[in-house]
Amino acid sequence: QWRLKQYEGPSYKDLGPIVEPVEGLGVPAIRNEVAGLLTLEMAVGKQLVSVGVFGSLEQARALGEKVLMRIK
């Protein structure tokens, strides 16, 4: 919800932001995509960990899983 609120302004209207939950990572996560940059945002403890790619959700998930293995 908080991420969607950030995109309510007129400057984001034409960029077509996508914010949706991502399941299966073992932590709360969302897909945050704006203008071709896909960021996987994961809540790990009290940290927000972001992984950004110019690619697919599958690529972001694979990278996110590697990051999670290192920080857990």
All heavy atoms as TSV, in Angstrom:
chain	resi	resn	atom	element	x	y	z
A	1	GLN	N	N	0.821	-1.200	0.000
A	1	GLN	CA	C	0.000	0.000	0.000
A	1	GLN	C	C	0.866	1.265	0.000
A	1	GLN	O	O	0.571	2.200	-0.723
A	1	GLN	CB	C	-0.924	-0.010	1.217
A	1	GLN	CG	C	-1.936	-1.129	1.238
A	1	GLN	CD	C	-3.007	-0.957	0.184
A	1	GLN	OE1	O	-3.155	0.082	-0.432
A	1	GLN	NE2	N	-3.746	-2.008	-0.067
A	2	TRP	N	N	1.900	1.268	0.835
A	2	TRP	CA	C	2.723	2.479	0.942
A	2	TRP	C	C	3.454	2.769	-0.363
A	2	TRP	O	O	3.662	3.921	-0.725
A	2	TRP	CB	C	3.703	2.388	2.115
A	2	TRP	CG	C	4.669	1.250	2.010
A	2	TRP	CD1	C	4.482	-0.023	2.455
A	2	TRP	CD2	C	5.952	1.275	1.405
A	2	TRP	NE1	N	5.573	-0.797	2.161
A	2	TRP	CE2	C	6.505	-0.035	1.520
A	2	TRP	CE3	C	6.711	2.257	0.792
A	2	TRP	CZ2	C	7.758	-0.356	1.033
A	2	TRP	CZ3	C	7.958	1.914	0.307
A	2	TRP	CH2	C	8.470	0.623	0.441
A	3	ARG	N	N	3.867	1.731	-1.074
A	3	ARG	CA	C	4.570	1.946	-2.339
A	3	ARG	C	C	3.602	2.488	-3.394
A	3	ARG	O	O	3.962	3.391	-4.154
A	3	ARG	CB	C	5.211	0.632	-2.809
A	3	ARG	CG	C	6.013	0.765	-4.062
A	3	ARG	CD	C	7.134	1.746	-3.979
A	3	ARG	NE	N	8.262	1.177	-3.268
A	3	ARG	CZ	C	9.252	1.894	-2.771
A	3	ARG	NH1	N	9.289	3.193	-2.904
A	3	ARG	NH2	N	10.227	1.320	-2.114
A	4	LEU	N	N	2.384	1.985	-3.413
A	4	LEU	CA	C	1.400	2.498	-4.368
A	4	LEU	C	C	1.112	3.978	-4.137
A	4	LEU	O	O	0.918	4.730	-5.086
A	4	LEU	CB	C	0.106	1.686	-4.272
A	4	LEU	CG	C	0.123	0.323	-4.946
A	4	LEU	CD1	C	-1.152	-0.442	-4.623
A	4	LEU	CD2	C	0.288	0.460	-6.441
A	5	LYS	N	N	1.072	4.399	-2.890
A	5	LYS	CA	C	0.826	5.810	-2.574
A	5	LYS	C	C	1.903	6.713	-3.178
A	5	LYS	O	O	1.616	7.838	-3.574
A	5	LYS	CB	C	0.765	6.024	-1.069
A	5	LYS	CG	C	-0.565	5.716	-0.457
A	5	LYS	CD	C	-0.535	6.203	0.982
A	5	LYS	CE	C	-1.856	6.489	1.567
A	5	LYS	NZ	N	-2.780	7.308	0.942
A	6	GLN	N	N	3.115	6.230	-3.268
A	6	GLN	CA	C	4.191	7.035	-3.840
A	6	GLN	C	C	3.959	7.321	-5.322
A	6	GLN	O	O	4.490	8.282	-5.858
A	6	GLN	CB	C	5.535	6.335	-3.671
A	6	GLN	CG	C	5.994	6.293	-2.241
A	6	GLN	CD	C	7.348	5.641	-2.115
A	6	GLN	OE1	O	7.655	4.671	-2.800
A	6	GLN	NE2	N	8.164	6.170	-1.227
A	7	TYR	N	N	3.194	6.484	-5.977
A	7	TYR	CA	C	2.969	6.629	-7.418
A	7	TYR	C	C	1.662	7.325	-7.761
A	7	TYR	O	O	1.229	7.311	-8.900
A	7	TYR	CB	C	3.006	5.259	-8.096
A	7	TYR	CG	C	4.344	4.574	-7.993
A	7	TYR	CD1	C	4.439	3.243	-7.662
A	7	TYR	CD2	C	5.513	5.267	-8.231
A	7	TYR	CE1	C	5.664	2.607	-7.562
A	7	TYR	CE2	C	6.743	4.650	-8.131
A	7	TYR	CZ	C	6.810	3.327	-7.802
A	7	TYR	OH	O	8.033	2.705	-7.703
A	8	GLU	N	N	1.038	7.960	-6.796
A	8	GLU	CA	C	-0.241	8.620	-7.045
A	8	GLU	C	C	-0.097	9.949	-7.774
A	8	GLU	O	O	-1.045	10.442	-8.336
A	8	GLU	CB	C	-0.995	8.830	-5.727
A	8	GLU	CG	C	-1.530	7.539	-5.159
A	8	GLU	CD	C	-2.245	7.733	-3.833
A	8	GLU	OE1	O	-2.223	8.860	-3.285
A	8	GLU	OE2	O	-2.815	6.751	-3.336
A	9	GLY	N	N	1.082	10.535	-7.783
A	9	GLY	CA	C	1.281	11.835	-8.415
A	9	GLY	C	C	1.212	11.773	-9.934
A	9	GLY	O	O	1.393	10.727	-10.548
A	10	PRO	N	N	0.949	12.912	-10.561
A	10	PRO	CA	C	0.822	12.958	-12.027
A	10	PRO	C	C	2.110	12.618	-12.772
A	10	PRO	O	O	2.064	12.176	-13.913
A	10	PRO	CB	C	0.399	14.396	-12.303
A	10	PRO	CG	C	0.802	15.169	-11.101
A	10	PRO	CD	C	0.771	14.212	-9.943
A	11	SER	N	N	3.258	12.781	-12.141
A	11	SER	CA	C	4.514	12.506	-12.841
A	11	SER	C	C	4.715	11.015	-13.109
A	11	SER	O	O	5.512	10.641	-13.959
A	11	SER	CB	C	5.701	13.066	-12.055
A	11	SER	OG	O	5.759	12.481	-10.776
A	12	TYR	N	N	4.006	10.154	-12.389
A	12	TYR	CA	C	4.137	8.707	-12.582
A	12	TYR	C	C	3.062	8.121	-13.491
A	12	TYR	O	O	3.145	6.978	-13.894
A	12	TYR	CB	C	4.089	7.979	-11.237
A	12	TYR	CG	C	5.341	8.138	-10.432
A	12	TYR	CD1	C	5.380	9.019	-9.357
A	12	TYR	CD2	C	6.487	7.432	-10.743
A	12	TYR	CE1	C	6.543	9.178	-8.618
A	12	TYR	CE2	C	7.648	7.589	-10.015
A	12	TYR	CZ	C	7.661	8.461	-8.953
A	12	TYR	OH	O	8.806	8.617	-8.229
A	13	LYS	N	N	2.038	8.893	-13.808
A	13	LYS	CA	C	0.883	8.385	-14.559
A	13	LYS	C	C	1.283	7.699	-15.871
A	13	LYS	O	O	0.836	6.605	-16.171
A	13	LYS	CB	C	-0.084	9.524	-14.828
A	13	LYS	CG	C	-1.340	9.096	-15.526
A	13	LYS	CD	C	-2.252	10.280	-15.762
A	13	LYS	CE	C	-3.494	9.843	-16.497
A	13	LYS	NZ	N	-4.343	10.981	-16.821
A	14	ASP	N	N	2.139	8.321	-16.644
A	14	ASP	CA	C	2.527	7.782	-17.956
A	14	ASP	C	C	3.570	6.675	-17.877
A	14	ASP	O	O	3.844	6.015	-18.872
A	14	ASP	CB	C	3.047	8.901	-18.855
A	14	ASP	CG	C	1.966	9.912	-19.193
A	14	ASP	OD1	O	0.781	9.524	-19.211
A	14	ASP	OD2	O	2.305	11.085	-19.423
A	15	LEU	N	N	4.156	6.464	-16.712
A	15	LEU	CA	C	5.190	5.438	-16.566
A	15	LEU	C	C	4.606	4.055	-16.280
A	15	LEU	O	O	5.326	3.062	-16.320
A	15	LEU	CB	C	6.173	5.825	-15.455
A	15	LEU	CG	C	6.951	7.112	-15.700
A	15	LEU	CD1	C	7.832	7.423	-14.502
A	15	LEU	CD2	C	7.779	7.021	-16.968
A	16	GLY	N	N	3.325	3.982	-15.975
A	16	GLY	CA	C	2.661	2.703	-15.766
A	16	GLY	C	C	3.257	1.847	-14.672
A	16	GLY	O	O	3.659	0.717	-14.922
A	17	PRO	N	N	3.345	2.375	-13.448
A	17	PRO	CA	C	3.952	1.578	-12.375
A	17	PRO	C	C	3.167	0.303	-12.081
A	17	PRO	O	O	1.946	0.281	-12.162
A	17	PRO	CB	C	3.933	2.517	-11.174
A	17	PRO	CG	C	2.865	3.503	-11.463
A	17	PRO	CD	C	2.817	3.639	-12.952
A	18	ILE	N	N	3.891	-0.755	-11.766
A	18	ILE	CA	C	3.298	-2.035	-11.378
A	18	ILE	C	C	3.812	-2.348	-9.975
A	18	ILE	O	O	5.019	-2.390	-9.750
A	18	ILE	CB	C	3.724	-3.167	-12.328
A	18	ILE	CG1	C	3.268	-2.877	-13.751
A	18	ILE	CG2	C	3.182	-4.519	-11.836
A	18	ILE	CD1	C	3.879	-3.809	-14.783
A	19	VAL	N	N	2.895	-2.549	-9.056
A	19	VAL	CA	C	3.251	-2.954	-7.699
A	19	VAL	C	C	2.354	-4.124	-7.344
A	19	VAL	O	O	1.130	-3.997	-7.359
A	19	VAL	CB	C	3.060	-1.803	-6.684
A	19	VAL	CG1	C	3.374	-2.281	-5.270
A	19	VAL	CG2	C	3.921	-0.611	-7.048
A	20	GLU	N	N	2.972	-5.282	-7.079
A	20	GLU	CA	C	2.185	-6.464	-6.733
A	20	GLU	C	C	3.014	-7.390	-5.845
A	20	GLU	O	O	4.239	-7.385	-5.901
A	20	GLU	CB	C	1.723	-7.200	-7.992
A	20	GLU	CG	C	2.826	-7.664	-8.891
A	20	GLU	CD	C	2.344	-8.195	-10.234
A	20	GLU	OE1	O	1.198	-7.910	-10.619
A	20	GLU	OE2	O	3.126	-8.890	-10.876
A	21	PRO	N	N	2.330	-8.174	-5.001
A	21	PRO	CA	C	3.051	-9.095	-4.126
A	21	PRO	C	C	3.769	-10.188	-4.909
A	21	PRO	O	O	3.328	-10.590	-5.988
A	21	PRO	CB	C	1.966	-9.703	-3.248
A	21	PRO	CG	C	0.673	-9.152	-3.690
A	21	PRO	CD	C	0.897	-8.228	-4.821
A	22	VAL	N	N	4.873	-10.655	-4.350
A	22	VAL	CA	C	5.616	-11.780	-4.916
A	22	VAL	C	C	5.679	-12.848	-3.834
A	22	VAL	O	O	6.154	-12.600	-2.730
A	22	VAL	CB	C	7.048	-11.358	-5.336
A	22	VAL	CG1	C	7.855	-12.556	-5.796
A	22	VAL	CG2	C	6.989	-10.295	-6.424
A	23	GLU	N	N	5.180	-14.018	-4.131
A	23	GLU	CA	C	5.117	-15.119	-3.176
A	23	GLU	C	C	6.289	-16.082	-3.383
A	23	GLU	O	O	6.928	-16.094	-4.426
A	23	GLU	CB	C	3.799	-15.885	-3.348
A	23	GLU	CG	C	2.548	-15.035	-3.238
A	23	GLU	CD	C	2.328	-14.443	-1.868
A	23	GLU	OE1	O	2.714	-15.075	-0.866
A	23	GLU	OE2	O	1.769	-13.337	-1.797
A	24	GLY	N	N	6.548	-16.898	-2.362
A	24	GLY	CA	C	7.488	-17.999	-2.507
A	24	GLY	C	C	8.935	-17.708	-2.173
A	24	GLY	O	O	9.795	-18.553	-2.412
A	25	LEU	N	N	9.236	-16.542	-1.630
A	25	LEU	CA	C	10.624	-16.224	-1.284
A	25	LEU	C	C	10.919	-16.457	0.194
A	25	LEU	O	O	12.057	-16.360	0.616
A	25	LEU	CB	C	10.949	-14.778	-1.653
A	25	LEU	CG	C	11.031	-14.494	-3.148
A	25	LEU	CD1	C	11.102	-12.998	-3.403
A	25	LEU	CD2	C	12.244	-15.177	-3.744
A	26	GLY	N	N	9.893	-16.711	0.974
A	26	GLY	CA	C	10.092	-16.926	2.403
A	26	GLY	C	C	10.100	-15.646	3.221
A	26	GLY	O	O	10.246	-15.684	4.435
A	27	VAL	N	N	9.977	-14.511	2.550
A	27	VAL	CA	C	9.872	-13.208	3.207
A	27	VAL	C	C	8.820	-12.395	2.447
A	27	VAL	O	O	8.567	-12.653	1.268
A	27	VAL	CB	C	11.219	-12.444	3.210
A	27	VAL	CG1	C	12.276	-13.178	4.013
A	27	VAL	CG2	C	11.708	-12.166	1.810
A	28	PRO	N	N	8.202	-11.410	3.103
A	28	PRO	CA	C	7.280	-10.545	2.364
A	28	PRO	C	C	8.041	-9.811	1.260
A	28	PRO	O	O	9.125	-9.279	1.487
A	28	PRO	CB	C	6.780	-9.562	3.431
A	28	PRO	CG	C	7.045	-10.224	4.740
A	28	PRO	CD	C	8.260	-11.075	4.523
A	29	ALA	N	N	7.482	-9.825	0.057
A	29	ALA	CA	C	8.163	-9.193	-1.072
A	29	ALA	C	C	7.148	-8.615	-2.047
A	29	ALA	O	O	6.015	-9.093	-2.139
A	29	ALA	CB	C	9.036	-10.214	-1.792
A	30	ILE	N	N	7.582	-7.572	-2.767
A	30	ILE	CA	C	6.751	-6.987	-3.813
A	30	ILE	C	C	7.576	-6.771	-5.079
A	30	ILE	O	O	8.788	-6.594	-5.032
A	30	ILE	CB	C	6.114	-5.646	-3.396
A	30	ILE	CG1	C	7.186	-4.586	-3.090
A	30	ILE	CG2	C	5.137	-5.812	-2.258
A	30	ILE	CD1	C	6.640	-3.182	-2.932
A	31	ARG	N	N	6.865	-6.801	-6.182
A	31	ARG	CA	C	7.421	-6.401	-7.475
A	31	ARG	C	C	7.095	-4.921	-7.616
A	31	ARG	O	O	5.948	-4.509	-7.506
A	31	ARG	CB	C	6.742	-7.194	-8.580
A	31	ARG	CG	C	7.032	-6.687	-9.975
A	31	ARG	CD	C	6.164	-7.422	-10.967
A	31	ARG	NE	N	6.444	-6.990	-12.323
A	31	ARG	CZ	C	5.847	-7.498	-13.372
A	31	ARG	NH1	N	4.940	-8.449	-13.228
A	31	ARG	NH2	N	6.143	-7.072	-14.570
A	32	ASN	N	N	8.099	-4.113	-7.866
A	32	ASN	CA	C	7.938	-2.675	-8.042
A	32	ASN	C	C	8.583	-2.348	-9.385
A	32	ASN	O	O	9.804	-2.346	-9.500
A	32	ASN	CB	C	8.624	-1.950	-6.883
A	32	ASN	CG	C	8.572	-0.454	-7.015
A	32	ASN	OD1	O	7.852	0.086	-7.833
A	32	ASN	ND2	N	9.358	0.226	-6.204
A	33	GLU	N	N	7.764	-2.106	-10.390
A	33	GLU	CA	C	8.294	-1.885	-11.745
A	33	GLU	C	C	7.816	-0.546	-12.280
A	33	GLU	O	O	6.617	-0.267	-12.300
A	33	GLU	CB	C	7.853	-3.010	-12.669
A	33	GLU	CG	C	8.485	-2.937	-14.026
A	33	GLU	CD	C	8.226	-4.177	-14.872
A	33	GLU	OE1	O	7.648	-5.151	-14.369
A	33	GLU	OE2	O	8.616	-4.155	-16.039
A	34	VAL	N	N	8.770	0.276	-12.708
A	34	VAL	CA	C	8.463	1.586	-13.273
A	34	VAL	C	C	9.393	1.827	-14.448
A	34	VAL	O	O	10.612	1.730	-14.312
A	34	VAL	CB	C	8.644	2.718	-12.225
A	34	VAL	CG1	C	8.363	4.073	-12.844
A	34	VAL	CG2	C	7.756	2.493	-11.023
A	35	ALA	N	N	8.816	2.122	-15.592
A	35	ALA	CA	C	9.581	2.491	-16.793
A	35	ALA	C	C	10.665	1.475	-17.143
A	35	ALA	O	O	11.773	1.832	-17.506
A	35	ALA	CB	C	10.174	3.881	-16.630
A	36	GLY	N	N	10.352	0.196	-17.013
A	36	GLY	CA	C	11.285	-0.844	-17.423
A	36	GLY	C	C	12.251	-1.319	-16.352
A	36	GLY	O	O	12.908	-2.332	-16.522
A	37	LEU	N	N	12.376	-0.586	-15.250
A	37	LEU	CA	C	13.236	-1.032	-14.148
A	37	LEU	C	C	12.381	-1.811	-13.162
A	37	LEU	O	O	11.435	-1.278	-12.591
A	37	LEU	CB	C	13.900	0.137	-13.426
A	37	LEU	CG	C	14.710	-0.247	-12.180
A	37	LEU	CD1	C	15.870	-1.172	-12.548
A	37	LEU	CD2	C	15.216	0.988	-11.466
A	38	LEU	N	N	12.703	-3.077	-13.009
A	38	LEU	CA	C	11.980	-3.947	-12.097
A	38	LEU	C	C	12.793	-4.073	-10.813
A	38	LEU	O	O	13.958	-4.445	-10.858
A	38	LEU	CB	C	11.772	-5.320	-12.730
A	38	LEU	CG	C	10.858	-6.263	-11.978
A	38	LEU	CD1	C	10.224	-7.238	-12.960
A	38	LEU	CD2	C	11.549	-7.010	-10.893
A	39	THR	N	N	12.184	-3.712	-9.703
A	39	THR	CA	C	12.834	-3.841	-8.406
A	39	THR	C	C	12.047	-4.826	-7.569
A	39	THR	O	O	10.830	-4.693	-7.433
A	39	THR	CB	C	12.906	-2.479	-7.684
A	39	THR	OG1	O	13.536	-1.534	-8.533
A	39	THR	CG2	C	13.678	-2.595	-6.391
A	40	LEU	N	N	12.736	-5.815	-7.049
A	40	LEU	CA	C	12.146	-6.768	-6.118
A	40	LEU	C	C	12.500	-6.258	-4.728
A	40	LEU	O	O	13.675	-6.156	-4.386
A	40	LEU	CB	C	12.722	-8.167	-6.350
A	40	LEU	CG	C	12.225	-9.274	-5.448
A	40	LEU	CD1	C	10.722	-9.491	-5.632
A	40	LEU	CD2	C	12.978	-10.557	-5.724
A	41	GLU	N	N	11.474	-5.879	-3.960
A	41	GLU	CA	C	11.694	-5.338	-2.620
A	41	GLU	C	C	11.267	-6.383	-1.605
A	41	GLU	O	O	10.138	-6.878	-1.648
A	41	GLU	CB	C	10.918	-4.046	-2.433
A	41	GLU	CG	C	11.398	-2.961	-3.373
A	41	GLU	CD	C	10.629	-1.678	-3.244
A	41	GLU	OE1	O	9.465	-1.693	-2.814
A	41	GLU	OE2	O	11.209	-0.632	-3.575
A	42	MET	N	N	12.183	-6.724	-0.680
A	42	MET	CA	C	11.937	-7.793	0.283
A	42	MET	C	C	12.132	-7.264	1.693
A	42	MET	O	O	13.113	-6.559	1.963
A	42	MET	CB	C	12.912	-8.943	0.027
A	42	MET	CG	C	12.849	-9.479	-1.394
A	42	MET	SD	S	14.171	-10.657	-1.783
A	42	MET	CE	C	15.592	-9.578	-1.896
A	43	ALA	N	N	11.208	-7.611	2.585
A	43	ALA	CA	C	11.327	-7.235	3.996
A	43	ALA	C	C	12.054	-8.354	4.723
A	43	ALA	O	O	11.547	-9.468	4.843
A	43	ALA	CB	C	9.949	-7.015	4.600
A	44	VAL	N	N	13.258	-8.068	5.178
A	44	VAL	CA	C	14.087	-9.054	5.876
A	44	VAL	C	C	14.372	-8.490	7.258
A	44	VAL	O	O	15.178	-7.572	7.402
A	44	VAL	CB	C	15.398	-9.329	5.117
A	44	VAL	CG1	C	16.205	-10.393	5.833
A	44	VAL	CG2	C	15.120	-9.733	3.670
A	45	GLY	N	N	13.688	-9.033	8.262
A	45	GLY	CA	C	13.809	-8.469	9.598
A	45	GLY	C	C	13.301	-7.045	9.580
A	45	GLY	O	O	12.196	-6.773	9.139
A	46	LYS	N	N	14.139	-6.117	10.005
A	46	LYS	CA	C	13.770	-4.698	10.002
A	46	LYS	C	C	14.388	-3.952	8.827
A	46	LYS	O	O	14.458	-2.731	8.822
A	46	LYS	CB	C	14.198	-4.049	11.315
A	46	LYS	CG	C	13.434	-4.597	12.493
A	46	LYS	CD	C	13.800	-3.872	13.754
A	46	LYS	CE	C	12.976	-4.442	14.899
A	46	LYS	NZ	N	13.124	-3.658	16.116
A	47	GLN	N	N	14.838	-4.697	7.824
A	47	GLN	CA	C	15.471	-4.105	6.653
A	47	GLN	C	C	14.590	-4.260	5.420
A	47	GLN	O	O	13.886	-5.249	5.275
A	47	GLN	CB	C	16.795	-4.794	6.348
A	47	GLN	CG	C	17.818	-4.707	7.447
A	47	GLN	CD	C	19.062	-5.458	7.033
A	47	GLN	OE1	O	19.772	-5.041	6.136
A	47	GLN	NE2	N	19.300	-6.580	7.680
A	48	LEU	N	N	14.682	-3.295	4.520
A	48	LEU	CA	C	14.082	-3.412	3.207
A	48	LEU	C	C	15.227	-3.646	2.231
A	48	LEU	O	O	16.108	-2.800	2.080
A	48	LEU	CB	C	13.314	-2.145	2.826
A	48	LEU	CG	C	12.640	-2.151	1.461
A	48	LEU	CD1	C	11.579	-3.249	1.400
A	48	LEU	CD2	C	12.041	-0.809	1.152
A	49	VAL	N	N	15.237	-4.809	1.608
A	49	VAL	CA	C	16.306	-5.187	0.687
A	49	VAL	C	C	15.749	-5.114	-0.735
A	49	VAL	O	O	14.715	-5.710	-1.020
A	49	VAL	CB	C	16.819	-6.612	0.993
A	49	VAL	CG1	C	17.898	-7.007	0.019
A	49	VAL	CG2	C	17.319	-6.695	2.433
A	50	SER	N	N	16.425	-4.376	-1.596
A	50	SER	CA	C	15.969	-4.198	-2.972
A	50	SER	C	C	16.970	-4.770	-3.956
A	50	SER	O	O	18.177	-4.581	-3.805
A	50	SER	CB	C	15.783	-2.710	-3.283
A	50	SER	OG	O	14.807	-2.148	-2.455
A	51	VAL	N	N	16.445	-5.438	-4.973
A	51	VAL	CA	C	17.245	-5.970	-6.067
A	51	VAL	C	C	16.621	-5.434	-7.350
A	51	VAL	O	O	15.453	-5.687	-7.621
A	51	VAL	CB	C	17.216	-7.517	-6.075
A	51	VAL	CG1	C	17.932	-8.061	-7.281
A	51	VAL	CG2	C	17.807	-8.067	-4.796
A	52	GLY	N	N	17.386	-4.681	-8.117
A	52	GLY	CA	C	16.854	-4.094	-9.338
A	52	GLY	C	C	17.473	-4.703	-10.588
A	52	GLY	O	O	18.676	-4.965	-10.621
A	53	VAL	N	N	16.625	-4.933	-11.588
A	53	VAL	CA	C	17.094	-5.468	-12.869
A	53	VAL	C	C	16.326	-4.817	-14.013
A	53	VAL	O	O	15.192	-4.397	-13.848
A	53	VAL	CB	C	16.916	-7.009	-12.971
A	53	VAL	CG1	C	17.726	-7.736	-11.931
A	53	VAL	CG2	C	15.466	-7.418	-12.899
A	54	PHE	N	N	16.955	-4.707	-15.152
A	54	PHE	CA	C	16.246	-4.390	-16.386
A	54	PHE	C	C	16.029	-5.737	-17.052
A	54	PHE	O	O	16.804	-6.152	-17.910
A	54	PHE	CB	C	17.065	-3.454	-17.286
A	54	PHE	CG	C	17.026	-2.025	-16.840
A	54	PHE	CD1	C	18.109	-1.458	-16.197
A	54	PHE	CD2	C	15.907	-1.257	-17.053
A	54	PHE	CE1	C	18.090	-0.140	-15.784
A	54	PHE	CE2	C	15.862	0.069	-16.641
A	54	PHE	CZ	C	16.961	0.623	-16.003
A	55	GLY	N	N	15.026	-6.457	-16.604
A	55	GLY	CA	C	14.779	-7.806	-17.090
A	55	GLY	C	C	13.448	-8.307	-16.595
A	55	GLY	O	O	12.537	-7.533	-16.324
A	56	SER	N	N	13.359	-9.608	-16.427
A	56	SER	CA	C	12.101	-10.246	-16.070
A	56	SER	C	C	11.974	-10.465	-14.564
A	56	SER	O	O	12.965	-10.398	-13.829
A	56	SER	CB	C	11.991	-11.602	-16.775
A	56	SER	OG	O	12.948	-12.499	-16.241
A	57	LEU	N	N	10.775	-10.760	-14.135
A	57	LEU	CA	C	10.537	-11.089	-12.736
A	57	LEU	C	C	11.305	-12.344	-12.353
A	57	LEU	O	O	11.825	-12.438	-11.244
A	57	LEU	CB	C	9.039	-11.272	-12.469
A	57	LEU	CG	C	8.644	-11.616	-11.040
A	57	LEU	CD1	C	9.145	-10.570	-10.052
A	57	LEU	CD2	C	7.138	-11.788	-10.923
A	58	GLU	N	N	11.440	-13.291	-13.261
A	58	GLU	CA	C	12.190	-14.516	-12.985
A	58	GLU	C	C	13.655	-14.205	-12.688
A	58	GLU	O	O	14.261	-14.791	-11.803
A	58	GLU	CB	C	12.072	-15.513	-14.148
A	58	GLU	CG	C	10.685	-16.101	-14.331
A	58	GLU	CD	C	9.696	-15.144	-15.002
A	58	GLU	OE1	O	10.120	-14.218	-15.735
A	58	GLU	OE2	O	8.485	-15.304	-14.770
A	59	GLN	N	N	14.230	-13.271	-13.431
A	59	GLN	CA	C	15.617	-12.868	-13.191
A	59	GLN	C	C	15.747	-12.189	-11.830
A	59	GLN	O	O	16.699	-12.444	-11.089
A	59	GLN	CB	C	16.101	-11.929	-14.289
A	59	GLN	CG	C	16.285	-12.608	-15.622
A	59	GLN	CD	C	16.537	-11.612	-16.727
A	59	GLN	OE1	O	15.928	-10.552	-16.785
A	59	GLN	NE2	N	17.448	-11.969	-17.635
A	60	ALA	N	N	14.797	-11.334	-11.501
A	60	ALA	CA	C	14.832	-10.646	-10.212
A	60	ALA	C	C	14.665	-11.639	-9.063
A	60	ALA	O	O	15.340	-11.535	-8.042
A	60	ALA	CB	C	13.745	-9.577	-10.159
A	61	ARG	N	N	13.772	-12.625	-9.228
A	61	ARG	CA	C	13.575	-13.642	-8.187
A	61	ARG	C	C	14.847	-14.458	-7.967
A	61	ARG	O	O	15.240	-14.728	-6.836
A	61	ARG	CB	C	12.446	-14.597	-8.567
A	61	ARG	CG	C	11.066	-14.039	-8.391
A	61	ARG	CD	C	10.032	-15.069	-8.818
A	61	ARG	NE	N	10.076	-16.202	-7.914
A	61	ARG	CZ	C	9.250	-16.367	-6.886
A	61	ARG	NH1	N	8.315	-15.498	-6.650
A	61	ARG	NH2	N	9.357	-17.421	-6.114
A	62	ALA	N	N	15.499	-14.857	-9.056
A	62	ALA	CA	C	16.729	-15.649	-8.945
A	62	ALA	C	C	17.802	-14.861	-8.206
A	62	ALA	O	O	18.486	-15.392	-7.323
A	62	ALA	CB	C	17.225	-16.061	-10.330
A	63	LEU	N	N	17.953	-13.594	-8.532
A	63	LEU	CA	C	18.930	-12.756	-7.852
A	63	LEU	C	C	18.515	-12.525	-6.395
A	63	LEU	O	O	19.345	-12.577	-5.488
A	63	LEU	CB	C	19.076	-11.428	-8.591
A	63	LEU	CG	C	20.172	-10.498	-8.126
A	63	LEU	CD1	C	21.526	-11.177	-8.116
A	63	LEU	CD2	C	20.200	-9.261	-9.013
A	64	GLY	N	N	17.223	-12.305	-6.176
A	64	GLY	CA	C	16.715	-12.111	-4.820
A	64	GLY	C	C	16.967	-13.318	-3.934
A	64	GLY	O	O	17.327	-13.174	-2.762
A	65	GLU	N	N	16.792	-14.518	-4.476
A	65	GLU	CA	C	17.053	-15.743	-3.706
A	65	GLU	C	C	18.517	-15.828	-3.304
A	65	GLU	O	O	18.842	-16.224	-2.172
A	65	GLU	CB	C	16.636	-16.969	-4.512
A	65	GLU	CG	C	15.132	-17.116	-4.641
A	65	GLU	CD	C	14.703	-18.199	-5.605
A	65	GLU	OE1	O	15.563	-18.782	-6.306
A	65	GLU	OE2	O	13.489	-18.455	-5.679
A	66	LYS	N	N	19.420	-15.451	-4.188
A	66	LYS	CA	C	20.852	-15.458	-3.855
A	66	LYS	C	C	21.182	-14.442	-2.772
A	66	LYS	O	O	21.958	-14.719	-1.864
A	66	LYS	CB	C	21.681	-15.189	-5.110
A	66	LYS	CG	C	21.657	-16.330	-6.095
A	66	LYS	CD	C	22.447	-16.043	-7.328
A	66	LYS	CE	C	22.327	-17.217	-8.294
A	66	LYS	NZ	N	23.077	-17.011	-9.513
A	67	VAL	N	N	20.580	-13.278	-2.872
A	67	VAL	CA	C	20.791	-12.251	-1.853
A	67	VAL	C	C	20.288	-12.735	-0.506
A	67	VAL	O	O	20.965	-12.583	0.511
A	67	VAL	CB	C	20.108	-10.919	-2.267
A	67	VAL	CG1	C	20.077	-9.929	-1.111
A	67	VAL	CG2	C	20.787	-10.322	-3.485
A	68	LEU	N	N	19.105	-13.333	-0.478
A	68	LEU	CA	C	18.533	-13.813	0.773
A	68	LEU	C	C	19.414	-14.881	1.419
A	68	LEU	O	O	19.564	-14.899	2.640
A	68	LEU	CB	C	17.121	-14.366	0.557
A	68	LEU	CG	C	16.041	-13.322	0.283
A	68	LEU	CD1	C	14.739	-13.990	-0.111
A	68	LEU	CD2	C	15.844	-12.418	1.483
A	69	MET	N	N	20.000	-15.767	0.616
A	69	MET	CA	C	20.883	-16.786	1.155
A	69	MET	C	C	22.095	-16.161	1.857
A	69	MET	O	O	22.580	-16.679	2.860
A	69	MET	CB	C	21.347	-17.753	0.077
A	69	MET	CG	C	20.279	-18.730	-0.355
A	69	MET	SD	S	20.875	-20.052	-1.440
A	69	MET	CE	C	21.461	-19.177	-2.862
A	70	ARG	N	N	22.570	-15.061	1.330
A	70	ARG	CA	C	23.760	-14.419	1.896
A	70	ARG	C	C	23.461	-13.629	3.164
A	70	ARG	O	O	24.331	-13.508	4.029
A	70	ARG	CB	C	24.410	-13.500	0.873
A	70	ARG	CG	C	25.077	-14.290	-0.208
A	70	ARG	CD	C	25.944	-13.380	-1.020
A	70	ARG	NE	N	26.799	-14.219	-1.836
A	70	ARG	CZ	C	28.040	-13.922	-2.122
A	70	ARG	NH1	N	28.560	-12.820	-1.672
A	70	ARG	NH2	N	28.747	-14.715	-2.860
A	71	ILE	N	N	22.282	-13.059	3.264
A	71	ILE	CA	C	22.023	-12.202	4.420
A	71	ILE	C	C	21.267	-12.887	5.543
A	71	ILE	O	O	21.171	-12.351	6.628
A	71	ILE	CB	C	21.279	-10.898	4.016
A	71	ILE	CG1	C	19.900	-11.208	3.428
A	71	ILE	CG2	C	22.103	-10.099	3.065
A	71	ILE	CD1	C	19.095	-9.964	3.139
A	72	LYS	N	N	20.744	-14.063	5.305
A	72	LYS	CA	C	20.021	-14.776	6.366
A	72	LYS	C	C	20.959	-15.519	7.258
A	72	LYS	O	O	21.984	-15.962	6.943
A	72	LYS	CB	C	19.000	-15.735	5.764
A	72	LYS	CG	C	17.742	-15.029	5.361
A	72	LYS	CD	C	16.699	-16.050	4.985
A	72	LYS	CE	C	15.356	-15.409	4.868
A	72	LYS	NZ	N	14.322	-16.346	4.572
